[in-house]
């Protein structure tokens, strides 16, 4: 009998001590519907196309049609930085630096409501095989673009949750 009372008390304590945490991504969260109303504008270059596809998939994973309330403008730039050298001064390692500035605007009036920038550095090896180096750079780019899209979607979800839009 004591064990049952202890168990009931423990369950009540756990239920009543809820910290108010609510997950950003849940089926019951209405903020996910706000993310679906964002239209991503075209981004230049192949990296921009990949980033736009990642963002579109994350903002509206089910592909549901919805009224567009917001426009997301993204400017992507990338650069390379050599960080490792052999004795003969040839490169062995490189950083791919991806810089993104994004601006969330309302469709009505074009008012900017969220403007941020993200910088991601992704490294890859430079080997003697040109093909292997190109594939390593492509993989580093794809990983960096995935990180950027995750960060943008997280920022947007937090923004909508904080501002109750």
Secondary structure, 3 states (H helix, E strand, C coil): CHHHHHHHHHHHHHHHCCCCCCCCCCCCCCHHHHHCCEEECCCCHHHHHHHHHHHHHHHCCCCCCCCCCEEEEEEEEEEEEEEEECCCCCEEEEEEEEEEEEEEEECCCCCEEEEEEEEEEEEEECCCCHHHHHHHHHHHHHHHHHHHHHHHHHHHHHHHHHHCC
